[in-house]
Amino acid sequence: MLNLGGNELKGLVTSNGLDGLKHLQELYLDHSSIDKIFLHNVGVMSSLRVLTLRNISLNGSLPNQGWCELSNLQELNLSENGFNGMLPSCLEDLTSIRILDLSFNQFTGNLTSSPLSNLPTLEFLSLSYNHFEIPVSFISFCNHSKLKVFLGDNNRLSDQIEFQTWIPKFQLKVLSLSNCGSNNLGKFPDSVSISPYLEALDISNNHIYGKLPRWMGNMSSLMGIAMFSNHFEGPIPVEFCKLSYLHFLDVSDNKLSGSVPSCFNQSTVKHVHLNRNQLSGPMTHAFYNSSSLVTLDLSDNHLNGTIPNWIGSLHVLSILLLKFNNFEGEIPVQLCQLKQLSILDLSENNFSGPIPLCFREIPFETTHEKSSLEIGIQQYLTFSLWNFVEGSKSLEDHYPMDIAYENIVFHSLDVQQKVEFTTKHGSYAYKGNILDYMSGVDLSCNHLTGEIPLEMGNLSNIRDLNLSHNNLFGSIPSTFSQLKQIESLDLSYNRLNGKIPSQLIELDKLEVFSVAYNNLSGATPDQKAQFATFEESSYEGNPLLCGFPLQTNCNKTVPTSTMSKGLDREIEDGGFIDMEVFYVSFLVSYIIVLLGIVAVLFINPHWRQAWFHLVEMCMTSWYYFFLDNFMKFFCNRSM
């Protein structure tokens, strides 16, 4: 084995030098700089079994001689270069090839007529990030009985007529065809159904429409499913409940409707993304037995009802996203049993009642488990891919080859855990390992009432806290000064009063701060540290608040007009008077008074007679008053 990776080899590798390496079996030149003539001369290394030329800055078309003479070659990696054009026909001379990585180049051509169709020894094939045209029927690989892994992301799928009676010889374990939807593919490709032993499937971000196929429930080995960003519609098939080995499911950003099947509670599932769909109804018993669940994203749907009490049994749940739904009722105290929780988003719902005091019991610590989506696809492949390769016993003894194989997987299969969370007045997508460093609570845009619990100051690990657009009242807890990791704190649009605690200037990592549109009074915090960076918008809408950066000087009396505007805003927001209750009570009082007068006149004849007499006298007086004045006006006009 010879590893010359990361070196400057231009002009140093000659044909004479290669003649002396005829018995070399493994050659690694990754990240080196080498002349293209090397590909013409490398054929003399007849014993070579492994050749990796990843990212060696070569471009143009592949030569039709030299490297194709390596008949004993079992692994070839040409990824991350600038090769283009069609694959040379001599590629089919690599009769022993098992692992082939051509990803991240600019190759073209239809695989139906490609020399790849004449390499039945292939077990692992990566064509990701090229310009290949891949027929959805996979008829090109009808004789590839050993093919286990096919990675074709970021190419173009062609809607070739599928052969209903065609039964392939291969049994794919991993199939990844994401971002191949430049053409409108239409319905779900039937070619997937002929691979019942699939363990990882990624067909995300294509233009596939129709319903999720029920036969996927029969693919009992599936561990990872990524079908997000398509046009799937209809309900989630109950047959998915039979996927007892499922670790990862992402069907977000589709048009799925109906309720989440109550039977969907596999104990193995770790990451579930059903967000950005049209799901409705309560959560019922879905996920109640999913004891391994780490991520549950149901945001941007039409779900309703309350959060079920069994949510507290999901002891390893780290990310819970329920925003933009119609959930109601109080926030259940059972959430406080989720000791691994680090990201909680309940915003844009109809939750009411107080913030649970027991939130102090949730540490909201960052954890490496959140970004472990690789358990669904990537990490699973890294540890298990060698099991897919039949007869690989002879290769397992070569440690460098193991590493190369793992690198192929990691750089070709680009599916990562992605979570959207609103912070710092913007919505951000946290992807991959960055999730390990994020923690936050968003309870904004609900109907929460009561005071902010002092105990929330104990959440010293959170980076974002958003309680805006609620009906919270009372003072801002001085214990918030203990939120040492906080980067964004939004308490705007509530009914908070009192002074802003001066201790908040100790929050040296704070980037976004807002207490706008409350009923706070007194001076703004000293312009020190982070608080010297906050603008007037962070404090506006508090008529009794003064000090820089506001225009109101604390040494002057607050103008009456300003207080009137503040009072008007409070009344509009329901700060002092609930206008709906006022109108209803006024109408009811008016009706009661009117009925009371009628009742008195009906019961007492003497009062009734006096009332009618008074009415008659008033009408007579008004009649003669009107007649006299009208006649005088008429006579004056006629004169």
FENPE-V485059 format. One record per residue. N is the residue number from 1. RES is the residue in three letters. PHI is phi in whole degrees, -180 to 180 (999 if undefined). PSI is psi in degrees with one decimal (none if undefined). Layout:
n,res,phi,psi
N,RES,PHI,PSI
N,RES,PHI,PSI
This chain:
n,res,phi,psi
1,MET,999,136.4
2,LEU,-133,124.4
3,ASN,-119,110.6
4,LEU,-117,25.5
5,GLY,-62,146.4
6,GLY,74,30.3
7,ASN,-124,164.6
8,GLU,-95,105.2
9,LEU,-115,8.2
10,LYS,-63,129.7
11,GLY,80,-5.5
12,LEU,-98,-26.5
13,VAL,-96,106.1
14,THR,-112,166.8
15,SER,-65,-34.8
16,ASN,-66,-37.7
17,GLY,-67,-35.5
18,LEU,-71,-27.0
19,ASP,-60,-31.0
20,GLY,-80,0.4
21,LEU,-117,31.8
22,LYS,-65,-22.9
23,HIS,-100,2.4
24,LEU,-69,135.7
25,GLN,-104,-28.9
26,GLU,-134,128.9
27,LEU,-133,123.8
28,TYR,-119,116.1
29,LEU,-123,22.5
30,ASP,-57,141.6
31,HIS,60,27.0
32,SER,-103,173.2
33,SER,-116,121.2
34,ILE,-145,153.2
35,ASP,-75,147.1
36,LYS,-68,-19.8
37,ILE,-61,-18.9
38,PHE,-58,-38.7
39,LEU,-67,-25.6
40,HIS,-78,-29.3
41,ASN,-100,-15.7
42,VAL,-67,-13.0
43,GLY,-62,-19.7
44,VAL,-72,-15.6
45,MET,-85,71.6
46,SER,-66,-19.1
47,SER,-93,-0.6
48,LEU,-64,128.8
49,ARG,-110,-28.0
50,VAL,-130,126.6
51,LEU,-137,115.6
52,THR,-119,121.3
53,LEU,-125,43.1
54,ARG,-73,129.0
55,ASN,55,59.1
56,ILE,-112,15.6
57,SER,64,30.1
58,LEU,-91,151.5
59,ASN,-146,-175.0
60,GLY,82,-169.6
61,SER,-86,155.4
62,LEU,-75,138.9
63,PRO,-67,157.1
64,ASN,-99,21.7
65,GLN,-155,171.2
66,GLY,84,-91.0
67,TRP,-61,-25.9
68,CYS,-72,-8.9
69,GLU,-86,0.5
70,LEU,-82,76.8
71,SER,-69,-17.7
72,ASN,-94,-0.5
73,LEU,-66,129.0
74,GLN,-110,-27.3
75,GLU,-132,129.3
76,LEU,-136,125.5
77,ASN,-124,111.5
78,LEU,-116,22.0
79,SER,-72,160.1
80,GLU,59,46.0
81,ASN,-124,-164.5
82,GLY,-118,27.8
83,PHE,-63,143.8
84,ASN,-141,-177.4
85,GLY,80,-172.3
86,MET,-85,156.4
87,LEU,-69,135.6
88,PRO,-67,148.6
89,SER,-65,-22.9
90,CYS,-70,-9.7
91,LEU,-58,-29.3
92,GLU,-72,-6.0
93,ASP,-79,-11.3
94,LEU,-80,74.2
95,THR,-74,-8.2
96,SER,-110,2.0
97,ILE,-64,133.9
98,ARG,-122,-34.9
99,ILE,-123,118.6
100,LEU,-133,122.4
101,ASP,-123,111.0
102,LEU,-115,17.2
103,SER,-69,159.4
104,PHE,58,52.4
105,ASN,-134,-159.4
106,GLN,-131,35.8
107,PHE,-65,151.7
108,THR,-130,177.3
109,GLY,112,157.9
110,ASN,-90,130.9
111,LEU,-66,-17.1
112,THR,-62,-37.4
113,SER,-106,15.6
114,SER,-84,151.0
115,PRO,-64,-13.5
116,LEU,-61,-27.8
117,SER,-70,-9.8
118,ASN,-109,23.2
119,LEU,-118,74.5
120,PRO,-69,-8.7
121,THR,-82,-8.0
122,LEU,-61,135.5
123,GLU,-118,-32.1
124,PHE,-131,125.6
125,LEU,-136,120.2
126,SER,-119,117.4
127,LEU,-119,14.4
128,SER,-59,147.6
129,TYR,59,57.1
130,ASN,-135,-159.5
131,HIS,-124,33.0
132,PHE,-71,153.8
133,GLU,-107,113.7
134,ILE,-106,117.0
135,PRO,-70,133.2
136,VAL,-67,-15.8
137,SER,-77,-18.7
138,PHE,58,25.4
139,ILE,-65,-20.7
140,SER,-65,-22.6
141,PHE,-114,31.5
142,CYS,-65,-24.7
143,ASN,-104,7.7
144,HIS,-87,77.9
145,SER,-69,-18.0
146,LYS,-100,-4.8
147,LEU,-66,122.4
148,LYS,-117,-32.6
149,VAL,-127,125.2
150,PHE,-131,119.1
151,LEU,-118,113.9
152,GLY,-131,29.5
153,ASP,-60,150.7
154,ASN,56,44.8
155,ASN,-122,-147.9
156,ARG,-136,122.7
157,LEU,-86,135.4
158,SER,-105,143.2
159,ASP,-87,54.3
160,GLN,-64,144.5
161,ILE,-60,126.5
162,GLU,-85,145.8
163,PHE,-96,106.4
164,GLN,-63,-29.8
165,THR,-94,-0.5
166,TRP,-77,126.0
167,ILE,-118,113.4
168,PRO,-73,158.8
169,LYS,-84,-25.6
170,PHE,-81,160.4
171,GLN,-131,88.1
172,LEU,-59,139.4
173,LYS,-101,-34.7
174,VAL,-131,127.3
175,LEU,-135,119.1
176,SER,-129,116.3
177,LEU,-136,44.2
178,SER,-75,154.5
179,ASN,57,42.2
180,CYS,-117,23.9
181,GLY,-101,37.3
182,SER,-64,-29.5
183,ASN,-100,155.2
184,ASN,-79,104.6
185,LEU,-74,-25.3
186,GLY,83,-129.8
187,LYS,-76,170.9
188,PHE,-60,128.6
189,PRO,-64,125.8
190,ASP,-67,-17.6
191,SER,-63,-22.9
192,VAL,-69,-33.2
193,SER,-68,-17.5
194,ILE,-89,13.0
195,SER,-123,71.0
196,PRO,-68,-11.7
197,TYR,-101,16.9
198,LEU,-58,138.6
199,GLU,-116,-19.8
200,ALA,-144,127.1
201,LEU,-133,126.6
202,ASP,-134,108.0
203,ILE,-126,36.5
204,SER,-74,157.6
205,ASN,56,51.1
206,ASN,-124,-177.1
207,HIS,-106,54.0
208,ILE,-94,131.7
209,TYR,-125,179.7
210,GLY,102,-168.5
211,LYS,-93,154.3
212,LEU,-65,128.1
213,PRO,-68,135.4
214,ARG,-69,-27.6
215,TRP,-67,-12.3
216,MET,-64,-24.0
217,GLY,-66,-18.0
218,ASN,-87,-6.4
219,MET,-87,74.2
220,SER,-65,-13.2
221,SER,-91,-4.8
222,LEU,-60,127.9
223,MET,-114,-28.4
224,GLY,-136,126.8
225,ILE,-129,121.8
226,ALA,-125,107.2
227,MET,-133,31.0
228,PHE,-75,163.1
229,SER,58,53.8
230,ASN,-128,-156.3
231,HIS,-125,34.2
232,PHE,-65,143.9
233,GLU,-138,175.6
234,GLY,84,-176.2
235,PRO,-79,162.9
236,ILE,-76,121.1
237,PRO,-61,137.6
238,VAL,-66,-19.0
239,GLU,-63,-21.3
240,PHE,-63,-20.3
241,CYS,-67,-16.1
242,LYS,-85,-3.5
243,LEU,-81,80.0
244,SER,-75,-10.8
245,TYR,-107,9.3
246,LEU,-66,129.6
247,HIS,-108,-37.0
248,PHE,-138,130.8
249,LEU,-138,123.4
250,ASP,-135,103.0
251,VAL,-120,31.9
252,SER,-70,164.5
253,ASP,58,50.9
254,ASN,-129,-155.8
255,LYS,-127,35.3
256,LEU,-67,142.8
257,SER,-132,-178.5
258,GLY,82,-171.5
259,SER,-96,160.8
260,VAL,-74,125.3
261,PRO,-54,129.7
262,SER,-65,-19.8
263,CYS,-81,-5.4
264,PHE,-80,83.0
265,ASN,-145,42.8
266,GLN,-60,138.0
267,SER,-75,-13.4
268,THR,-91,-21.8
269,VAL,-66,136.8
270,LYS,-116,-35.1
271,HIS,-132,122.4
272,VAL,-128,122.4
273,HIS,-123,105.9
274,LEU,-118,15.1
275,ASN,-70,162.9
276,ARG,57,51.9
277,ASN,-131,-160.0
278,GLN,-125,35.5
279,LEU,-68,146.9
280,SER,-139,175.7
281,GLY,86,174.7
282,PRO,-78,168.5
283,MET,-76,-21.6
284,THR,45,-120.9
285,HIS,-109,10.5
286,ALA,-63,133.0
287,PHE,75,1.8
288,TYR,-66,-22.1
289,ASN,-108,10.3
290,SER,-84,73.8
291,SER,-69,-14.3
292,SER,-99,4.5
293,LEU,-65,126.0
294,VAL,-106,-40.3
295,THR,-126,128.9
296,LEU,-132,109.4
297,ASP,-118,105.7
298,LEU,-116,17.8
299,SER,-69,160.6
300,ASP,58,54.6
301,ASN,-135,-162.0
302,HIS,-122,33.0
303,LEU,-69,148.9
304,ASN,-139,-171.2
305,GLY,85,-163.3
306,THR,-104,162.8
307,ILE,-73,122.1
308,PRO,-65,151.3
309,ASN,-66,-24.0
310,TRP,-71,-3.6
311,ILE,-58,-27.6
312,GLY,-70,-11.9
313,SER,-85,-7.6
314,LEU,-87,75.2
315,HIS,-68,-19.8
316,VAL,-105,9.0
317,LEU,-63,126.2
318,SER,-112,-30.9
319,ILE,-128,120.8
320,LEU,-127,112.1
321,LEU,-120,112.3
322,LEU,-126,16.5
323,LYS,-65,160.7
324,PHE,55,53.7
325,ASN,-133,-164.2
326,ASN,-121,32.6
327,PHE,-65,148.8
328,GLU,-141,-176.6
329,GLY,84,-174.4
330,GLU,-82,154.0
331,ILE,-69,120.0
332,PRO,-69,141.1
333,VAL,-69,-15.6
334,GLN,-63,-20.4
335,LEU,-61,-27.0
336,CYS,-70,-10.6
337,GLN,-83,-7.1
338,LEU,-87,82.8
339,LYS,-71,-16.1
340,GLN,-95,-1.3
341,LEU,-65,132.9
342,SER,-130,-24.0
343,ILE,-129,118.8
344,LEU,-129,120.3
345,ASP,-129,107.4
346,LEU,-116,18.9
347,SER,-69,162.5
348,GLU,57,47.8
349,ASN,-131,-160.9
350,ASN,-121,33.5
351,PHE,-66,144.0
352,SER,-133,179.5
353,GLY,83,-174.5
354,PRO,-82,165.0
355,ILE,-75,126.8
356,PRO,-57,132.6
357,LEU,-64,-27.1
358,CYS,-75,-1.0
359,PHE,-56,-24.2
360,ARG,-63,-19.1
361,GLU,-82,-9.9
362,ILE,-93,117.6
363,PRO,-71,-22.6
364,PHE,50,45.9
365,GLU,-85,149.2
366,THR,-72,149.6
367,THR,-146,147.5
368,HIS,-77,-9.5
369,GLU,-71,-24.5
370,LYS,-65,-39.5
371,SER,-88,10.2
372,SER,-84,40.8
373,LEU,-61,-22.5
374,GLU,-57,-22.3
375,ILE,-62,-31.1
376,GLY,-74,-41.6
377,ILE,-135,-63.4
378,GLN,-69,-56.9
379,GLN,-64,-35.1
380,TYR,-59,-42.8
381,LEU,-66,-40.4
382,THR,-58,-43.0
383,PHE,-86,-19.7
384,SER,-118,-8.4
385,LEU,-62,-32.7
386,TRP,-65,-23.9
387,ASN,-71,-19.1
388,PHE,-78,-22.9
389,VAL,-89,110.9
390,GLU,-68,139.1
391,GLY,66,27.9
392,SER,-89,15.4
393,LYS,-58,-38.6
394,SER,-69,-26.5
395,LEU,-86,-22.2
396,GLU,-66,-21.5
397,ASP,-77,-11.7
398,HIS,-98,98.3
399,TYR,-57,-46.8
400,PRO,-58,-34.3
401,MET,-68,-36.9
402,ASP,-58,-45.9
403,ILE,-63,-43.7
404,ALA,-62,-39.7
405,TYR,-65,-41.9
406,GLU,-65,-38.4
407,ASN,-63,-37.7
408,ILE,-57,-45.5
409,VAL,-64,-49.2
410,PHE,-64,-34.0
411,HIS,-90,-9.0
412,SER,-105,-29.3
413,LEU,-105,95.4
414,ASP,-98,69.6
415,VAL,-122,120.2
416,GLN,-132,156.8
417,GLN,-64,124.1
418,LYS,-131,130.2
419,VAL,-133,132.6
420,GLU,-96,131.4
421,PHE,-145,135.0
422,THR,-88,124.6
423,THR,-153,152.4
424,LYS,55,39.5
425,HIS,65,22.6
426,GLY,-151,155.7
427,SER,-97,125.4
428,TYR,-122,146.2
429,ALA,-98,112.6
430,TYR,-93,123.1
431,LYS,-130,137.4
432,GLY,71,-141.6
433,ASN,-67,-18.0
434,ILE,-65,-21.3
435,LEU,-62,-26.8
436,ASP,-63,-20.0
437,TYR,-111,9.7
438,MET,-111,135.4
439,SER,-150,143.4
440,GLY,-174,164.2
441,VAL,-132,126.3
442,ASP,-126,108.8
443,LEU,-115,18.7
444,SER,-70,161.8
445,CYS,57,51.9
446,ASN,-130,-159.3
447,HIS,-123,38.5
448,LEU,-70,142.5
449,THR,-127,177.5
450,GLY,90,-177.2
451,GLU,-88,155.7
452,ILE,-73,122.8
453,PRO,-61,135.8
454,LEU,-59,-30.5
455,GLU,-66,-16.3
456,MET,-66,-15.7
457,GLY,-69,-12.2
458,ASN,-81,-6.6
459,LEU,-81,64.2
460,SER,-70,-9.3
461,ASN,-99,-12.5
462,ILE,-75,148.1
463,ARG,-104,-14.3
464,ASP,-143,134.2
465,LEU,-137,117.7
466,ASN,-126,110.8
467,LEU,-118,17.5
468,SER,-69,162.7
469,HIS,57,52.5
470,ASN,-132,-164.2
471,ASN,-119,35.8
472,LEU,-73,142.5
473,PHE,-132,-177.6
474,GLY,90,-169.1
475,SER,-94,162.5
476,ILE,-77,123.8
477,PRO,-62,132.0
478,SER,-68,-17.3
479,THR,-67,-12.0
480,PHE,-62,-16.6
481,SER,-67,-11.8
482,GLN,-87,-4.6
483,LEU,-80,71.7
484,LYS,-66,-23.3
485,GLN,-98,-0.7
486,ILE,-66,134.4
487,GLU,-114,-23.4
488,SER,-141,124.0
489,LEU,-132,113.2
490,ASP,-123,112.5
491,LEU,-119,17.6
492,SER,-70,161.4
493,TYR,56,55.0
494,ASN,-132,-157.8
495,ARG,-124,34.2
496,LEU,-68,144.6
497,ASN,-134,-177.7
498,GLY,85,-167.0
499,LYS,-95,154.7
500,ILE,-77,121.9
501,PRO,-57,129.7
502,SER,-67,-20.7
503,GLN,-66,-15.3
504,LEU,-65,-18.7
505,ILE,-68,-7.5
506,GLU,-77,-10.2
507,LEU,-80,87.3
508,ASP,-80,-4.9
509,LYS,-106,3.3
510,LEU,-71,125.0
511,GLU,-109,-32.6
512,VAL,-127,129.4
513,PHE,-143,131.0
514,SER,-149,126.4
515,VAL,-125,24.3
516,ALA,-62,150.1
517,TYR,57,59.6
518,ASN,-128,-155.6
519,ASN,-127,41.6
520,LEU,-74,155.8
521,SER,-137,172.6
522,GLY,86,-164.3
523,ALA,-90,149.9
524,THR,-70,159.0
525,PRO,-60,155.2
526,ASP,-56,144.7
527,GLN,-79,71.3
528,LYS,-127,152.4
529,ALA,50,-130.6
530,GLN,-67,-28.7
531,PHE,-71,-9.7
532,ALA,-78,-10.3
533,THR,-99,-9.3
534,PHE,-86,139.7
535,GLU,-95,-179.1
536,GLU,-61,-31.8
537,SER,-62,-20.0
538,SER,-73,-18.9
539,TYR,-122,-7.1
540,GLU,-62,157.8
541,GLY,84,11.3
542,ASN,-117,93.0
543,PRO,-62,-22.6
544,LEU,-98,7.7
545,LEU,-95,142.3
546,CYS,-141,169.2
547,GLY,103,159.9
548,PHE,-62,140.5
549,PRO,-91,10.5
550,LEU,-70,159.6
551,GLN,-79,-15.5
552,THR,-84,124.8
553,ASN,-85,134.9
554,CYS,-68,-15.0
555,ASN,-85,-6.9
556,LYS,-111,155.8
557,THR,-75,140.5
558,VAL,-67,125.2
559,PRO,-56,146.1
560,THR,-62,-38.0
561,SER,-63,-36.5
562,THR,-66,-42.6
563,MET,-66,-35.0
564,SER,-65,-41.2
565,LYS,-63,-39.7
566,GLY,-65,-38.8
567,LEU,-67,-40.7
568,ASP,-61,-41.2
569,ARG,-65,-39.2
570,GLU,-64,-38.6
571,ILE,-68,-40.8
572,GLU,-64,-37.7
573,ASP,-83,-1.1
574,GLY,82,21.6
575,GLY,-69,-39.1
576,PHE,-114,-37.0
577,ILE,-131,129.3
578,ASP,-85,105.4
579,MET,-64,-34.1
580,GLU,-64,-42.6
581,VAL,-66,-37.2
582,PHE,-62,-47.1
583,TYR,-64,-42.5
584,VAL,-65,-44.6
585,SER,-66,-36.6
586,PHE,-64,-44.5
587,LEU,-64,-43.3
588,VAL,-64,-41.7
589,SER,-64,-41.1
590,TYR,-63,-42.9
591,ILE,-66,-39.2
592,ILE,-65,-42.8
593,VAL,-63,-43.9
594,LEU,-63,-44.5
595,LEU,-67,-32.7
596,GLY,-64,-42.6
597,ILE,-63,-43.9
598,VAL,-62,-41.1
599,ALA,-64,-42.1
600,VAL,-64,-43.7
601,LEU,-67,-30.5
602,PHE,-73,-35.3
603,ILE,-81,-40.6
604,ASN,-106,106.4
605,PRO,-65,-35.1
606,HIS,-65,-45.8
607,TRP,-66,-35.6
608,ARG,-64,-42.5
609,GLN,-66,-41.8
610,ALA,-64,-39.6
611,TRP,-64,-46.3
612,PHE,-65,-36.0
613,HIS,-65,-42.3
614,LEU,-63,-42.3
615,VAL,-63,-41.0
616,GLU,-65,-41.6
617,MET,-64,-42.8
618,CYS,-63,-43.2
619,MET,-66,-39.5
620,THR,-66,-44.1
621,SER,-62,-44.5
622,TRP,-66,-32.7
623,TYR,-65,-49.7
624,TYR,-71,-32.5
625,PHE,-63,-45.7
626,PHE,-65,-41.4
627,LEU,-66,-44.2
628,ASP,-63,-47.3
629,ASN,-69,-35.1
630,PHE,-68,-40.7
631,MET,-66,-42.4
632,LYS,-60,-44.0
633,PHE,-63,-39.1
634,PHE,-68,-41.5
635,CYS,-66,-43.4
636,ASN,-61,-37.8
637,ARG,-68,-38.8
638,SER,-71,-27.3
639,MET,-77,none
